[in-house]
Amino acid sequence: MSHQRGFPHLDAGGNARMVDVTGKDVTVREARAEGFVVCSPEVVAALRDGTVPKGDALAVARIAGIQAAKRTPELVPLAHPVAVHAVDVVAEVGEQGVALMATVRTADRTGVEMEALTAVAVAGLALVDMVKGLDRRAEITGVRVVAKSGGRSGDWHR
């Protein structure tokens, strides 16, 4: 069967499937992801001054990221519904835009890398939505997992 040769999301016929994790141990797992929203100096100034016309863009981005982490299985077809026990989304304004970081924790049978990635991606989308009136060129870049811990495969850091 193909899932025994390194493709667990494919069945013997090559069809996508959700991996069966019922036999895995429940362990504490954590994943961290990052991304960046590149935006104009005008947006950077408005974010720092709290003068974005739509309101507190950084707060909206953080809340959107938290909400997104909890809804990942609805958005990513083969992601398992996991008990998301903690989500922390940080948005830091820098000279070129906003650095986004998400940390997701669970005690479950599978990891939360997709939840961390989804949190960062949706936080970025919310931020772009909040500032698009000031900068139509705002863009999300560099969304990636930077660390994970727990589970059978152990710890990993980029």
N, C-alpha and C positions, 0 to 999 in steps of 0.2 A: 504494500500500500504506500502511496506517495507520502502520506504524513509521517511514515517511519523513516523516510529518507531526507528529512529536513524541511518539509513543507507542511507544517501542521494545519494550516488553514485550507488545505486541499484534500479532498477525499480520493479514493483509489481511482476514480474516473476523472480526476482533475477539476472537479467542481468545488467552488468556494464553500466552506462550512465553518461553523463556529467550533472552536476547539473545546473538547470536553475537559474541564478542569476539576471535576468532582473528586478525583483521586488525589489532588494536590493538597498539601497541608495549608491551613490558615496561618499566615505569618504577617508580621508587621512589614509593610512595604511603603516606600516613598519614592517619588520621582520629582525631579526639578527640570523645568524647561525655561527657555528664554526666547526673546524676540526683540525687535526694535521697530519703532515707528519713526521714519525719517520725515521731518517736517521743516517748514520754513522758519527763519529767525523770528518772523512775526508771530507764528504759533508758539514758538518757544517762549517768547516774551509774554504772550497772553496766558500761557499755562502758569508761568512763574508769578504773574501779577494777579491771577484769578479773574481775568477779564475775557475769557472765552464766551462769546455771545450765548451759546446754548447752556452755559452753566459749568459746574465742576466736572470737567472732562475726565480728570484722573480718577475721581470717585466713581463715576459711571463706568469707566474701563475696569476698575477693580471689581465692582459688583458684577459686571457682565462676565468677567473671567470666572468668578466663583460660581455663578449660575451655570455657565457652560460646562465646567468640570463635572457638575452633578448630572448634566444631561448628555454626556458623551455617548452613551450607548444608543441614544435616539438619532445621533448624527453620523456615527461611524458604524457601518453595518455589522461588522464582526467583533466589535468591542463588547466585552462582557459587562453586564450590570454589576458593578461592585459597590460595596458600602463605602462611600467617600466620607471619611471621618474628619478630615481637616483639609482646608484649602487656604493658601495664603497667596495673594496676588499683590505684587509690588510694582509701582510705576514711578520711575525716577526720571525727572527732566534733566537732559544734558544739553550741550551746545548744538547738537545736530538733530535732536528729537527726544524720544522717550524710550528708555530701556524698560522692558517688561520682564518680570520673573514670576513664575508660579511654582509653588511647592504643594504637592498633593500627597496625603497620607491615608492609609487604610490598614485594616487587619482583615485580609481576605485571601482567596486562593490564586489570584492573578494580580499582576502589577498595574500601576496607574500612570504609565507613561503617556498613554493616549489622553487621559484626563488632564495631565499637565500641559501637553501640547495644545489641546482644545482650549484650555483656560487662556493661554497666551495668545492664541490666534483670535479668539473672540474678544479678548480685551483689546487687542489691536484693532479689530474691526469697529468696536464701539468708540475707540479713540478717534479713528479716522472719521467716523460719522459725526462726532462732536466737533471736529475742527475743519471739516471739508468746506465750510463757508469761508474760511480764512485761507485755506491752502488745498486746492484741488489736486495737487501733486503728492500729497501725503501718501506714504506707502509703507507697507509692513514688510520687514526683511528678517532673515536669519532666525526663523522659528525652528528650534531644535531642542532635543533632550540634552541636558548637560550632566545629569547624574540620576542614578537609580540605586535603591538598596532593598534588600530583602528578597525572599523567594529562593528557589533552588539555584538560580544562576548567580546569586550574591550581588556584591556591589560593583558598580561601574561608574566611571567618571570620564567625561570627554577630555 
